[in-house]
């Protein structure tokens, strides 16, 4: 990525552990942001566009969790 310096690590295990930690953090941040957007009345296509994915992908990934959390979901 231009402008982003990636620090070198001595042990590949440390580098891979950092990747796993970042993925988990990114997933939690996405979950929270999608839930907030849906609670504020965003549609699936709006959320999908903001994330750069398809409506189907965002629905598949988040719908069950949002329903379980009591979020009122819009149809379209």
PQR file with spaces between the fields and no chain letter, atoms N, CA, C, O and H, PARSE charges and radii, in Angstrom:
ATOM       1  N    UNK     1       0.848   -1.175    0.000 -0.4000 1.5000
ATOM       2  CA   UNK     1       0.000    0.000    0.000 -0.0000 2.0000
ATOM       3  C    UNK     1       0.891    1.234    0.000  0.5500 1.7000
ATOM       4  O    UNK     1       1.805    1.339    0.819 -0.5500 1.4000
ATOM       5  N    UNK     2       0.639    2.147   -0.891 -0.4000 1.5000
ATOM       6  CA   UNK     2       1.445    3.365   -0.928 -0.0000 2.0000
ATOM       7  C    UNK     2       1.270    4.183    0.348  0.5500 1.7000
ATOM       8  O    UNK     2       0.155    4.375    0.830 -0.5500 1.4000
ATOM       9  H    UNK     2      -0.103    2.061   -1.555  0.4000 1.0000
ATOM      10  N    UNK     3       2.391    4.660    0.883 -0.4000 1.5000
ATOM      11  CA   UNK     3       2.334    5.515    2.052 -0.0000 2.0000
ATOM      12  C    UNK     3       2.215    4.789    3.373  0.5500 1.7000
ATOM      13  O    UNK     3       2.256    5.421    4.429 -0.5500 1.4000
ATOM      14  H    UNK     3       3.297    4.504    0.491  0.4000 1.0000
ATOM      15  N    UNK     4       2.068    3.462    3.341 -0.4000 1.5000
ATOM      16  CA   UNK     4       1.963    2.689    4.577 -0.0000 2.0000
ATOM      17  C    UNK     4       3.219    1.853    4.701  0.5500 1.7000
ATOM      18  O    UNK     4       3.531    1.041    3.830 -0.5500 1.4000
ATOM      19  H    UNK     4       2.035    2.948    2.484  0.4000 1.0000
ATOM      20  N    UNK     5       3.935    2.061    5.794 -0.4000 1.5000
ATOM      21  CA   UNK     5       5.147    1.296    6.016 -0.0000 2.0000
ATOM      22  C    UNK     5       4.824    0.098    6.893  0.5500 1.7000
ATOM      23  O    UNK     5       4.274    0.244    7.985 -0.5500 1.4000
ATOM      24  H    UNK     5       3.681    2.721    6.502  0.4000 1.0000
ATOM      25  N    UNK     6       5.160   -1.057    6.418 -0.4000 1.5000
ATOM      26  CA   UNK     6       4.930   -2.293    7.156 -0.0000 2.0000
ATOM      27  C    UNK     6       6.216   -2.640    7.904  0.5500 1.7000
ATOM      28  O    UNK     6       7.259   -2.844    7.282 -0.5500 1.4000
ATOM      29  H    UNK     6       5.607   -1.176    5.531  0.4000 1.0000
ATOM      30  N    UNK     7       6.148   -2.707    9.232 -0.4000 1.5000
ATOM      31  CA   UNK     7       7.370   -3.034    9.979 -0.0000 2.0000
ATOM      32  C    UNK     7       7.799   -4.474    9.722  0.5500 1.7000
ATOM      33  O    UNK     7       6.970   -5.373    9.588 -0.5500 1.4000
ATOM      34  H    UNK     7       5.301   -2.541    9.737  0.4000 1.0000
ATOM      35  N    UNK     8       9.098   -4.667    9.657 -0.4000 1.5000
ATOM      36  CA   UNK     8       9.627   -6.033    9.499 -0.0000 2.0000
ATOM      37  C    UNK     8       9.608   -6.743   10.844  0.5500 1.7000
ATOM      38  O    UNK     8       9.876   -6.139   11.882 -0.5500 1.4000
ATOM      39  H    UNK     8       9.772   -3.936    9.766  0.4000 1.0000
ATOM      40  N    UNK     9       9.293   -8.014   10.813 -0.4000 1.5000
ATOM      41  CA   UNK     9       9.335   -8.820   12.032 -0.0000 2.0000
ATOM      42  C    UNK     9      10.383   -9.904   11.846  0.5500 1.7000
ATOM      43  O    UNK     9      10.599  -10.400   10.740 -0.5500 1.4000
ATOM      44  H    UNK     9       9.075   -8.505    9.969  0.4000 1.0000
ATOM      45  N    UNK    10      11.019  -10.257   12.934 -0.4000 1.5000
ATOM      46  CA   UNK    10      12.064  -11.280   12.883 -0.0000 2.0000
ATOM      47  C    UNK    10      11.480  -12.673   12.733  0.5500 1.7000
ATOM      48  O    UNK    10      12.024  -13.511   12.014 -0.5500 1.4000
ATOM      49  H    UNK    10      10.844   -9.854   13.832  0.4000 1.0000
ATOM      50  N    UNK    11      10.387  -12.913   13.405 -0.4000 1.5000
ATOM      51  CA   UNK    11       9.783  -14.245   13.430 -0.0000 2.0000
ATOM      52  C    UNK    11       8.483  -14.216   12.628  0.5500 1.7000
ATOM      53  O    UNK    11       7.577  -13.451   12.960 -0.5500 1.4000
ATOM      54  H    UNK    11       9.945  -12.232   13.989  0.4000 1.0000
ATOM      55  N    UNK    12       8.373  -15.036   11.576 -0.4000 1.5000
ATOM      56  CA   UNK    12       7.139  -15.058   10.799 -0.0000 2.0000
ATOM      57  C    UNK    12       5.900  -15.327   11.646  0.5500 1.7000
ATOM      58  O    UNK    12       4.816  -14.841   11.321 -0.5500 1.4000
ATOM      59  H    UNK    12       9.109  -15.657   11.306  0.4000 1.0000
ATOM      60  N    UNK    13       6.040  -16.089   12.721 -0.4000 1.5000
ATOM      61  CA   UNK    13       4.903  -16.374   13.595 -0.0000 2.0000
ATOM      62  C    UNK    13       4.361  -15.084   14.206  0.5500 1.7000
ATOM      63  O    UNK    13       3.149  -14.933   14.358 -0.5500 1.4000
ATOM      64  H    UNK    13       6.920  -16.484   12.985  0.4000 1.0000
ATOM      65  N    UNK    14       5.248  -14.155   14.556 -0.4000 1.5000
ATOM      66  CA   UNK    14       4.813  -12.872   15.100 -0.0000 2.0000
ATOM      67  C    UNK    14       4.046  -12.066   14.054  0.5500 1.7000
ATOM      68  O    UNK    14       3.019  -11.459   14.358 -0.5500 1.4000
ATOM      69  H    UNK    14       6.233  -14.277   14.432  0.4000 1.0000
ATOM      70  N    UNK    15       4.542  -12.065   12.844 -0.4000 1.5000
ATOM      71  CA   UNK    15       3.864  -11.349   11.761 -0.0000 2.0000
ATOM      72  C    UNK    15       2.494  -11.932   11.476  0.5500 1.7000
ATOM      73  O    UNK    15       1.528  -11.194   11.283 -0.5500 1.4000
ATOM      74  H    UNK    15       5.376  -12.558   12.597  0.4000 1.0000
ATOM      75  N    UNK    16       2.407  -13.246   11.448 -0.4000 1.5000
ATOM      76  CA   UNK    16       1.121  -13.897   11.187 -0.0000 2.0000
ATOM      77  C    UNK    16       0.149  -13.692   12.336  0.5500 1.7000
ATOM      78  O    UNK    16      -1.049  -13.527   12.105 -0.5500 1.4000
ATOM      79  H    UNK    16       3.192  -13.845   11.604  0.4000 1.0000
ATOM      80  N    UNK    17       0.639  -13.699   13.562 -0.4000 1.5000
ATOM      81  CA   UNK    17      -0.220  -13.430   14.715 -0.0000 2.0000
ATOM      82  C    UNK    17      -0.777  -12.009   14.639  0.5500 1.7000
ATOM      83  O    UNK    17      -1.932  -11.773   14.992 -0.5500 1.4000
ATOM      84  H    UNK    17       1.612  -13.833   13.750  0.4000 1.0000
ATOM      85  N    UNK    18       0.031  -11.078   14.186 -0.4000 1.5000
ATOM      86  CA   UNK    18      -0.432   -9.697   14.032 -0.0000 2.0000
ATOM      87  C    UNK    18      -1.522   -9.611   12.967  0.5500 1.7000
ATOM      88  O    UNK    18      -2.493   -8.873   13.133 -0.5500 1.4000
ATOM      89  H    UNK    18       0.970  -11.270   13.899  0.4000 1.0000
ATOM      90  N    UNK    19      -1.368  -10.354   11.886 -0.4000 1.5000
ATOM      91  CA   UNK    19      -2.393  -10.377   10.834 -0.0000 2.0000
ATOM      92  C    UNK    19      -3.711  -10.909   11.389  0.5500 1.7000
ATOM      93  O    UNK    19      -4.771  -10.344   11.119 -0.5500 1.4000
ATOM      94  H    UNK    19      -0.579  -10.953   11.751  0.4000 1.0000
ATOM      95  N    UNK    20      -3.651  -11.985   12.158 -0.4000 1.5000
ATOM      96  CA   UNK    20      -4.857  -12.565   12.754 -0.0000 2.0000
ATOM      97  C    UNK    20      -5.521  -11.547   13.680  0.5500 1.7000
ATOM      98  O    UNK    20      -6.738  -11.369   13.633 -0.5500 1.4000
ATOM      99  H    UNK    20      -2.790  -12.444   12.378  0.4000 1.0000
ATOM     100  N    UNK    21      -4.736  -10.885   14.515 -0.4000 1.5000
ATOM     101  CA   UNK    21      -5.288   -9.893   15.445 -0.0000 2.0000
ATOM     102  C    UNK    21      -5.950   -8.744   14.687  0.5500 1.7000
ATOM     103  O    UNK    21      -7.021   -8.280   15.078 -0.5500 1.4000
ATOM     104  H    UNK    21      -3.747  -11.029   14.553  0.4000 1.0000
ATOM     105  N    UNK    22      -5.322   -8.282   13.609 -0.4000 1.5000
ATOM     106  CA   UNK    22      -5.908   -7.197   12.820 -0.0000 2.0000
ATOM     107  C    UNK    22      -7.205   -7.628   12.140  0.5500 1.7000
ATOM     108  O    UNK    22      -8.160   -6.854   12.080 -0.5500 1.4000
ATOM     109  H    UNK    22      -4.452   -8.659   13.291  0.4000 1.0000
ATOM     110  N    UNK    23      -7.245   -8.856   11.628 -0.4000 1.5000
ATOM     111  CA   UNK    23      -8.478   -9.359   11.007 -0.0000 2.0000
ATOM     112  C    UNK    23      -9.618   -9.418   12.026  0.5500 1.7000
ATOM     113  O    UNK    23     -10.748   -9.033   11.726 -0.5500 1.4000
ATOM     114  H    UNK    23      -6.469   -9.485   11.677  0.4000 1.0000
ATOM     115  N    UNK    24      -9.318   -9.897   13.217 -0.4000 1.5000
ATOM     116  CA   UNK    24     -10.354   -9.980   14.260 -0.0000 2.0000
ATOM     117  C    UNK    24     -10.850   -8.595   14.637  0.5500 1.7000
ATOM     118  O    UNK    24     -12.051   -8.387   14.808 -0.5500 1.4000
ATOM     119  H    UNK    24      -8.400  -10.210   13.462  0.4000 1.0000
ATOM     120  N    UNK    25      -9.930   -7.648   14.768 -0.4000 1.5000
ATOM     121  CA   UNK    25     -10.319   -6.274   15.080 -0.0000 2.0000
ATOM     122  C    UNK    25     -11.163   -5.684   13.957  0.5500 1.7000
ATOM     123  O    UNK    25     -12.180   -5.041   14.218 -0.5500 1.4000
ATOM     124  H    UNK    25      -8.954   -7.817   14.630  0.4000 1.0000
ATOM     125  N    UNK    26     -10.754   -5.897   12.719 -0.4000 1.5000
ATOM     126  CA   UNK    26     -11.517   -5.385   11.573 -0.0000 2.0000
ATOM     127  C    UNK    26     -12.916   -5.995   11.537  0.5500 1.7000
ATOM     128  O    UNK    26     -13.885   -5.293   11.246 -0.5500 1.4000
ATOM     129  H    UNK    26      -9.928   -6.420   12.507  0.4000 1.0000
ATOM     130  N    UNK    27     -13.036   -7.280   11.826 -0.4000 1.5000
ATOM     131  CA   UNK    27     -14.351   -7.933   11.852 -0.0000 2.0000
ATOM     132  C    UNK    27     -15.248   -7.325   12.924  0.5500 1.7000
ATOM     133  O    UNK    27     -16.428   -7.071   12.679 -0.5500 1.4000
ATOM     134  H    UNK    27     -12.250   -7.850   12.062  0.4000 1.0000
ATOM     135  N    UNK    28     -14.686   -7.087   14.123 -0.4000 1.5000
ATOM     136  CA   UNK    28     -15.491   -6.488   15.197 -0.0000 2.0000
ATOM     137  C    UNK    28     -15.910   -5.072   14.846  0.5500 1.7000
ATOM     138  O    UNK    28     -17.033   -4.663   15.139 -0.5500 1.4000
ATOM     139  H    UNK    28     -13.727   -7.292   14.322  0.4000 1.0000
ATOM     140  N    UNK    29     -15.010   -4.318   14.217 -0.4000 1.5000
ATOM     141  CA   UNK    29     -15.341   -2.951   13.807 -0.0000 2.0000
ATOM     142  C    UNK    29     -16.434   -2.959   12.736  0.5500 1.7000
ATOM     143  O    UNK    29     -17.350   -2.138   12.773 -0.5500 1.4000
ATOM     144  H    UNK    29     -14.097   -4.650   13.979  0.4000 1.0000
ATOM     145  N    UNK    30     -16.333   -3.889   11.783 -0.4000 1.5000
ATOM     146  CA   UNK    30     -17.359   -3.996   10.744 -0.0000 2.0000
ATOM     147  C    UNK    30     -18.704   -4.360   11.357  0.5500 1.7000
ATOM     148  O    UNK    30     -19.722   -3.757   11.017 -0.5500 1.4000
ATOM     149  H    UNK    30     -15.588   -4.555   11.753  0.4000 1.0000
ATOM     150  N    UNK    31     -18.718   -5.342   12.258 -0.4000 1.5000
ATOM     151  CA   UNK    31     -19.968   -5.735   12.907 -0.0000 2.0000
ATOM     152  C    UNK    31     -20.631   -4.539   13.585  0.5500 1.7000
ATOM     153  O    UNK    31     -21.830   -4.315   13.424 -0.5500 1.4000
ATOM     154  H    UNK    31     -17.891   -5.831   12.534  0.4000 1.0000
ATOM     155  N    UNK    32     -19.849   -3.773   14.340 -0.4000 1.5000
ATOM     156  CA   UNK    32     -20.398   -2.625   15.064 -0.0000 2.0000
ATOM     157  C    UNK    32     -20.895   -1.546   14.108  0.5500 1.7000
ATOM     158  O    UNK    32     -21.959   -0.969   14.329 -0.5500 1.4000
ATOM     159  H    UNK    32     -18.874   -3.955   14.470  0.4000 1.0000
ATOM     160  N    UNK    33     -20.143   -1.270   13.057 -0.4000 1.5000
ATOM     161  CA   UNK    33     -20.531   -0.223   12.108 -0.0000 2.0000
ATOM     162  C    UNK    33     -21.779   -0.623   11.322  0.5500 1.7000
ATOM     163  O    UNK    33     -22.652    0.210   11.080 -0.5500 1.4000
ATOM     164  H    UNK    33     -19.278   -1.739   12.878  0.4000 1.0000
ATOM     165  N    UNK    34     -21.866   -1.887   10.923 -0.4000 1.5000
ATOM     166  CA   UNK    34     -23.044   -2.354   10.193 -0.0000 2.0000
ATOM     167  C    UNK    34     -24.267   -2.304   11.105  0.5500 1.7000
ATOM     168  O    UNK    34     -25.342   -1.876   10.684 -0.5500 1.4000
ATOM     169  H    UNK    34     -21.157   -2.564   11.119  0.4000 1.0000
ATOM     170  N    UNK    35     -24.107   -2.736   12.340 -0.4000 1.5000
ATOM     171  CA   UNK    35     -25.243   -2.683   13.269 -0.0000 2.0000
ATOM     172  C    UNK    35     -25.709   -1.248   13.484  0.5500 1.7000
ATOM     173  O    UNK    35     -26.912   -0.986   13.479 -0.5500 1.4000
ATOM     174  H    UNK    35     -23.234   -3.083   12.682  0.4000 1.0000
ATOM     175  N    UNK    36     -24.791   -0.328   13.669 -0.4000 1.5000
ATOM     176  CA   UNK    36     -25.165    1.069   13.858 -0.0000 2.0000
ATOM     177  C    UNK    36     -25.902    1.608   12.629  0.5500 1.7000
ATOM     178  O    UNK    36     -26.930    2.274   12.755 -0.5500 1.4000
ATOM     179  H    UNK    36     -23.814   -0.541   13.673  0.4000 1.0000
ATOM     180  N    UNK    37     -25.368    1.316   11.446 -0.4000 1.5000
ATOM     181  CA   UNK    37     -26.004    1.787   10.215 -0.0000 2.0000
ATOM     182  C    UNK    37     -27.414    1.227   10.074  0.5500 1.7000
ATOM     183  O    UNK    37     -28.339    1.956    9.715 -0.5500 1.4000
ATOM     184  H    UNK    37     -24.533    0.775   11.343  0.4000 1.0000
ATOM     185  N    UNK    38     -27.584   -0.060   10.355 -0.4000 1.5000
ATOM     186  CA   UNK    38     -28.904   -0.663   10.216 -0.0000 2.0000
ATOM     187  C    UNK    38     -29.871   -0.129   11.266  0.5500 1.7000
ATOM     188  O    UNK    38     -31.050    0.061   10.968 -0.5500 1.4000
ATOM     189  H    UNK    38     -26.833   -0.652   10.647  0.4000 1.0000
ATOM     190  N    UNK    39     -29.405    0.116   12.477 -0.4000 1.5000
ATOM     191  CA   UNK    39     -30.265    0.700   13.515 -0.0000 2.0000
ATOM     192  C    UNK    39     -30.703    2.121   13.123  0.5500 1.7000
ATOM     193  O    UNK    39     -31.773    2.582   13.521 -0.5500 1.4000
ATOM     194  H    UNK    39     -28.447   -0.038   12.719  0.4000 1.0000
ATOM     195  N    UNK    40     -29.864    2.801   12.340 -0.4000 1.5000
ATOM     196  CA   UNK    40     -30.185    4.159   11.901 -0.0000 2.0000
ATOM     197  C    UNK    40     -30.981    4.172   10.596  0.5500 1.7000
ATOM     198  O    UNK    40     -31.206    5.231   10.010 -0.5500 1.4000
ATOM     199  H    UNK    40     -28.995    2.427   12.016  0.4000 1.0000
ATOM     200  N    UNK    41     -31.404    2.987   10.146 -0.4000 1.5000
ATOM     201  CA   UNK    41     -32.282    2.911    8.994 -0.0000 2.0000
ATOM     202  C    UNK    41     -31.631    2.768    7.630  0.5500 1.7000
ATOM     203  O    UNK    41     -32.299    2.911    6.605 -0.5500 1.4000
ATOM     204  H    UNK    41     -31.221    2.127   10.622  0.4000 1.0000
ATOM     205  N    UNK    42     -30.357    2.491    7.605 -0.4000 1.5000
ATOM     206  CA   UNK    42     -29.712    2.274    6.318 -0.0000 2.0000
ATOM     207  C    UNK    42     -30.264    1.012    5.673  0.5500 1.7000
ATOM     208  O    UNK    42     -30.709    0.093    6.359 -0.5500 1.4000
ATOM     209  H    UNK    42     -29.814    2.375    8.437  0.4000 1.0000
ATOM     210  N    UNK    43     -30.230    0.980    4.359 -0.4000 1.5000
ATOM     211  CA   UNK    43     -30.654   -0.205    3.613 -0.0000 2.0000
ATOM     212  C    UNK    43     -29.447   -1.105    3.360  0.5500 1.7000
ATOM     213  O    UNK    43     -28.296   -0.685    3.482 -0.5500 1.4000
ATOM     214  H    UNK    43     -29.868    1.727    3.802  0.4000 1.0000
ATOM     215  N    UNK    44     -29.746   -2.357    3.002 -0.4000 1.5000
ATOM     216  CA   UNK    44     -28.663   -3.280    2.661 -0.0000 2.0000
ATOM     217  C    UNK    44     -27.801   -2.739    1.520  0.5500 1.7000
ATOM     218  O    UNK    44     -26.575   -2.800    1.612 -0.5500 1.4000
ATOM     219  H    UNK    44     -30.681   -2.698    2.903  0.4000 1.0000
ATOM     220  N    UNK    45     -28.405   -2.209    0.443 -0.4000 1.5000
ATOM     221  CA   UNK    45     -27.560   -1.672   -0.635 -0.0000 2.0000
ATOM     222  C    UNK    45     -26.668   -0.513   -0.182  0.5500 1.7000
ATOM     223  O    UNK    45     -25.539   -0.391   -0.656 -0.5500 1.4000
ATOM     224  H    UNK    45     -29.401   -2.159    0.369  0.4000 1.0000
ATOM     225  N    UNK    46     -27.151    0.334    0.723 -0.4000 1.5000
ATOM     226  CA   UNK    46     -26.316    1.431    1.221 -0.0000 2.0000
ATOM     227  C    UNK    46     -25.114    0.897    1.997  0.5500 1.7000
ATOM     228  O    UNK    46     -23.989    1.358    1.805 -0.5500 1.4000
ATOM     229  H    UNK    46     -28.068    0.235    1.108  0.4000 1.0000
ATOM     230  N    UNK    47     -25.357   -0.068    2.866 -0.4000 1.5000
ATOM     231  CA   UNK    47     -24.274   -0.655    3.654 -0.0000 2.0000
ATOM     232  C    UNK    47     -23.291   -1.364    2.728  0.5500 1.7000
ATOM     233  O    UNK    47     -22.077   -1.222    2.876 -0.5500 1.4000
ATOM     234  H    UNK    47     -26.271   -0.442    3.022  0.4000 1.0000
ATOM     235  N    UNK    48     -23.815   -2.121    1.782 -0.4000 1.5000
ATOM     236  CA   UNK    48     -22.954   -2.849    0.844 -0.0000 2.0000
ATOM     237  C    UNK    48     -22.064   -1.900    0.054  0.5500 1.7000
ATOM     238  O    UNK    48     -20.870   -2.150   -0.113 -0.5500 1.4000
ATOM     239  H    UNK    48     -24.801   -2.236    1.661  0.4000 1.0000
ATOM     240  N    UNK    49     -22.647   -0.815   -0.427 -0.4000 1.5000
ATOM     241  CA   UNK    49     -21.855    0.153   -1.199 -0.0000 2.0000
ATOM     242  C    UNK    49     -20.752    0.759   -0.341  0.5500 1.7000
ATOM     243  O    UNK    49     -19.620    0.917   -0.798 -0.5500 1.4000
ATOM     244  H    UNK    49     -23.617   -0.611   -0.291  0.4000 1.0000
ATOM     245  N    UNK    50     -21.081    1.097    0.901 -0.4000 1.5000
ATOM     246  CA   UNK    50     -20.085    1.684    1.792 -0.0000 2.0000
ATOM     247  C    UNK    50     -18.936    0.711    2.074  0.5500 1.7000
ATOM     248  O    UNK    50     -17.793    1.132    2.251 -0.5500 1.4000
ATOM     249  H    UNK    50     -22.000    0.968    1.273  0.4000 1.0000
ATOM     250  N    UNK    51     -19.239   -0.583    2.115 -0.4000 1.5000
ATOM     251  CA   UNK    51     -18.216   -1.603    2.380 -0.0000 2.0000
ATOM     252  C    UNK    51     -17.521   -2.091    1.107  0.5500 1.7000
ATOM     253  O    UNK    51     -16.503   -2.778    1.182 -0.5500 1.4000
ATOM     254  H    UNK    51     -20.168   -0.925    1.971  0.4000 1.0000
ATOM     255  N    UNK    52     -18.061   -1.741   -0.048 -0.4000 1.5000
ATOM     256  CA   UNK    52     -17.454   -2.185   -1.300 -0.0000 2.0000
ATOM     257  C    UNK    52     -17.719   -3.638   -1.619  0.5500 1.7000
ATOM     258  O    UNK    52     -16.899   -4.309   -2.247 -0.5500 1.4000
ATOM     259  H    UNK    52     -18.888   -1.183   -0.109  0.4000 1.0000
ATOM     260  N    UNK    53     -18.893   -4.129   -1.174 -0.4000 1.5000
ATOM     261  CA   UNK    53     -19.278   -5.514   -1.437 -0.0000 2.0000
ATOM     262  C    UNK    53     -20.697   -5.532   -1.992  0.5500 1.7000
ATOM     263  O    UNK    53     -21.330   -4.483   -2.112 -0.5500 1.4000
ATOM     264  H    UNK    53     -19.559   -3.584   -0.664  0.4000 1.0000
ATOM     265  N    UNK    54     -21.198   -6.712   -2.329 -0.4000 1.5000
ATOM     266  CA   UNK    54     -22.566   -6.810   -2.831 -0.0000 2.0000
ATOM     267  C    UNK    54     -23.566   -6.809   -1.674  0.5500 1.7000
ATOM     268  O    UNK    54     -23.215   -7.098   -0.530 -0.5500 1.4000
ATOM     269  H    UNK    54     -20.684   -7.564   -2.232  0.4000 1.0000
ATOM     270  N    UNK    55     -24.797   -6.482   -1.991 -0.4000 1.5000
ATOM     271  CA   UNK    55     -25.879   -6.519   -1.001 -0.0000 2.0000
ATOM     272  C    UNK    55     -26.015   -7.929   -0.445  0.5500 1.7000
ATOM     273  O    UNK    55     -26.200   -8.122    0.756 -0.5500 1.4000
ATOM     274  H    UNK    55     -25.082   -6.247   -2.920  0.4000 1.0000
ATOM     275  N    UNK    56     -25.921   -8.905   -1.332 -0.4000 1.5000
ATOM     276  CA   UNK    56     -26.059  -10.292   -0.911 -0.0000 2.0000
ATOM     277  C    UNK    56     -24.959  -10.687    0.076  0.5500 1.7000
ATOM     278  O    UNK    56     -25.219  -11.388    1.054 -0.5500 1.4000
ATOM     279  H    UNK    56     -25.770   -8.748   -2.308  0.4000 1.0000
ATOM     280  N    UNK    57     -23.747  -10.239   -0.181 -0.4000 1.5000
ATOM     281  CA   UNK    57     -22.621  -10.591    0.690 -0.0000 2.0000
ATOM     282  C    UNK    57     -22.795  -10.006    2.089  0.5500 1.7000
ATOM     283  O    UNK    57     -22.574  -10.692    3.088 -0.5500 1.4000
ATOM     284  H    UNK    57     -23.536   -9.670   -0.975  0.4000 1.0000
ATOM     285  N    UNK    58     -23.192   -8.737    2.155 -0.4000 1.5000
ATOM     286  CA   UNK    58     -23.349   -8.105    3.469 -0.0000 2.0000
ATOM     287  C    UNK    58     -24.543   -8.706    4.213  0.5500 1.7000
ATOM     288  O    UNK    58     -24.495   -8.870    5.432 -0.5500 1.4000
ATOM     289  H    UNK    58     -23.371   -8.181    1.343  0.4000 1.0000
ATOM     290  N    UNK    59     -25.599   -9.031    3.493 -0.4000 1.5000
ATOM     291  CA   UNK    59     -26.775   -9.648    4.115 -0.0000 2.0000
ATOM     292  C    UNK    59     -26.412  -11.020    4.674  0.5500 1.7000
ATOM     293  O    UNK    59     -26.758  -11.346    5.810 -0.5500 1.4000
ATOM     294  H    UNK    59     -25.638   -8.898    2.503  0.4000 1.0000
ATOM     295  N    UNK    60     -25.719  -11.814    3.877 -0.4000 1.5000
ATOM     296  CA   UNK    60     -25.334  -13.167    4.311 -0.0000 2.0000
ATOM     297  C    UNK    60     -24.445  -13.117    5.553  0.5500 1.7000
ATOM     298  O    UNK    60     -24.583  -13.943    6.455 -0.5500 1.4000
ATOM     299  H    UNK    60     -25.437  -11.549    2.955  0.4000 1.0000
ATOM     300  N    UNK    61     -23.549  -12.160    5.593 -0.4000 1.5000
ATOM     301  CA   UNK    61     -22.595  -12.073    6.687 -0.0000 2.0000
ATOM     302  C    UNK    61     -23.225  -11.543    7.980  0.5500 1.7000
ATOM     303  O    UNK    61     -22.830  -11.956    9.071 -0.5500 1.4000
ATOM     304  H    UNK    61     -23.437  -11.488    4.860  0.4000 1.0000
ATOM     305  N    UNK    62     -24.199  -10.635    7.870 -0.4000 1.5000
ATOM     306  CA   UNK    62     -24.649   -9.917    9.054 -0.0000 2.0000
ATOM     307  C    UNK    62     -26.109  -10.131    9.461  0.5500 1.7000
ATOM     308  O    UNK    62     -26.452   -9.848   10.609 -0.5500 1.4000
ATOM     309  H    UNK    62     -24.520  -10.299    6.985  0.4000 1.0000
ATOM     310  N    UNK    63     -26.967  -10.609    8.592 -0.4000 1.5000
ATOM     311  CA   UNK    63     -28.407  -10.641    8.876 -0.0000 2.0000
ATOM     312  C    UNK    63     -28.765  -11.431   10.132  0.5500 1.7000
ATOM     313  O    UNK    63     -29.501  -10.928   10.981 -0.5500 1.4000
ATOM     314  H    UNK    63     -26.688  -10.839    7.660  0.4000 1.0000
ATOM     315  N    UNK    64     -28.265  -12.644   10.266 -0.4000 1.5000
ATOM     316  CA   UNK    64     -28.636  -13.478   11.421 -0.0000 2.0000
ATOM     317  C    UNK    64     -28.227  -12.817   12.728  0.5500 1.7000
ATOM     318  O    UNK    64     -28.998  -12.799   13.688 -0.5500 1.4000
ATOM     319  H    UNK    64     -27.667  -13.052    9.576  0.4000 1.0000
ATOM     320  N    UNK    65     -27.022  -12.277   12.765 -0.4000 1.5000
ATOM     321  CA   UNK    65     -26.540  -11.632   13.984 -0.0000 2.0000
ATOM     322  C    UNK    65     -27.378  -10.403   14.319  0.5500 1.7000
ATOM     323  O    UNK    65     -27.691  -10.165   15.485 -0.5500 1.4000
ATOM     324  H    UNK    65     -26.396  -12.291   11.985  0.4000 1.0000
ATOM     325  N    UNK    66     -27.742   -9.626   13.310 -0.4000 1.5000
ATOM     326  CA   UNK    66     -28.539   -8.427   13.548 -0.0000 2.0000
ATOM     327  C    UNK    66     -29.942   -8.779   14.033  0.5500 1.7000
ATOM     328  O    UNK    66     -30.479   -8.122   14.925 -0.5500 1.4000
ATOM     329  H    UNK    66     -27.488   -9.820   12.362  0.4000 1.0000
ATOM     330  N    UNK    67     -30.527   -9.803   13.451 -0.4000 1.5000
ATOM     331  CA   UNK    67     -31.860  -10.251   13.884 -0.0000 2.0000
ATOM     332  C    UNK    67     -31.792  -10.705   15.342  0.5500 1.7000
ATOM     333  O    UNK    67     -32.658  -10.360   16.146 -0.5500 1.4000
ATOM     334  H    UNK    67     -30.092  -10.337   12.726  0.4000 1.0000
ATOM     335  N    UNK    68     -30.762  -11.478   15.677 -0.4000 1.5000
ATOM     336  CA   UNK    68     -30.585  -11.946   17.056 -0.0000 2.0000
ATOM     337  C    UNK    68     -30.388  -10.789   18.025  0.5500 1.7000
ATOM     338  O    UNK    68     -30.742  -10.893   19.199 -0.5500 1.4000
ATOM     339  H    UNK    68     -30.058  -11.759   15.024  0.4000 1.0000
ATOM     340  N    UNK    69     -29.822   -9.683   17.537 -0.4000 1.5000
ATOM     341  CA   UNK    69     -29.602   -8.503   18.378 -0.0000 2.0000
ATOM     342  C    UNK    69     -30.830   -7.610   18.462  0.5500 1.7000
ATOM     343  O    UNK    69     -30.817   -6.581   19.136 -0.5500 1.4000
ATOM     344  H    UNK    69     -29.534   -9.599   16.584  0.4000 1.0000
ATOM     345  N    UNK    70     -31.905   -8.020   17.761 -0.4000 1.5000
ATOM     346  CA   UNK    70     -33.142   -7.254   17.823 -0.0000 2.0000
ATOM     347  C    UNK    70     -33.193   -6.044   16.911  0.5500 1.7000
ATOM     348  O    UNK    70     -34.008   -5.145   17.117 -0.5500 1.4000
ATOM     349  H    UNK    70     -31.916   -8.856   17.213  0.4000 1.0000
ATOM     350  N    UNK    71     -32.335   -6.011   15.908 -0.4000 1.5000
ATOM     351  CA   UNK    71     -32.326   -4.878   14.980 -0.0000 2.0000
ATOM     352  C    UNK    71     -33.452   -5.062   13.973  0.5500 1.7000
ATOM     353  O    UNK    71     -33.591   -6.133   13.383 -0.5500 1.4000
ATOM     354  H    UNK    71     -31.673   -6.741   15.740  0.4000 1.0000
ATOM     355  N    UNK    72     -34.254   -4.022   13.775 -0.4000 1.5000
ATOM     356  CA   UNK    72     -35.315   -4.040   12.765 -0.0000 2.0000
ATOM     357  C    UNK    72     -34.674   -3.826   11.404  0.5500 1.7000
ATOM     358  O    UNK    72     -34.085   -2.773   11.160 -0.5500 1.4000
ATOM     359  H    UNK    72     -34.141   -3.152   14.255  0.4000 1.0000
ATOM     360  N    UNK    73     -34.778   -4.796   10.524 -0.4000 1.5000
ATOM     361  CA   UNK    73     -34.125   -4.733    9.222 -0.0000 2.0000
ATOM     362  C    UNK    73     -35.100   -4.293    8.139  0.5500 1.7000
ATOM     363  O    UNK    73     -36.265   -4.690    8.118 -0.5500 1.4000
ATOM     364  H    UNK    73     -35.256   -5.651   10.722  0.4000 1.0000
ATOM     365  N    UNK    74     -34.587   -3.462    7.247 -0.4000 1.5000
ATOM     366  CA   UNK    74     -35.362   -3.041    6.093 -0.0000 2.0000
ATOM     367  C    UNK    74     -35.293   -4.122    5.020  0.5500 1.7000
ATOM     368  O    UNK    74     -34.291   -4.825    4.888 -0.5500 1.4000
ATOM     369  H    UNK    74     -33.641   -3.139    7.264  0.4000 1.0000
ATOM     370  N    UNK    75     -36.366   -4.237    4.265 -0.4000 1.5000
ATOM     371  CA   UNK    75     -36.387   -5.237    3.172 -0.0000 2.0000
ATOM     372  C    UNK    75     -35.472   -4.818    2.036  0.5500 1.7000
ATOM     373  O    UNK    75     -34.726   -5.649    1.518 -0.5500 1.4000
ATOM     374  H    UNK    75     -37.179   -3.666    4.373  0.4000 1.0000
ATOM     375  N    UNK    76     -35.505   -3.577    1.639 -0.4000 1.5000
ATOM     376  CA   UNK    76     -34.691   -3.069    0.529 -0.0000 2.0000
ATOM     377  C    UNK    76     -34.308   -1.663    0.742  0.5500 1.7000
ATOM     378  O    UNK    76     -33.621   -1.077   -0.095 -0.5500 1.4000
ATOM     379  H    UNK    76     -36.110   -2.902    2.060  0.4000 1.0000
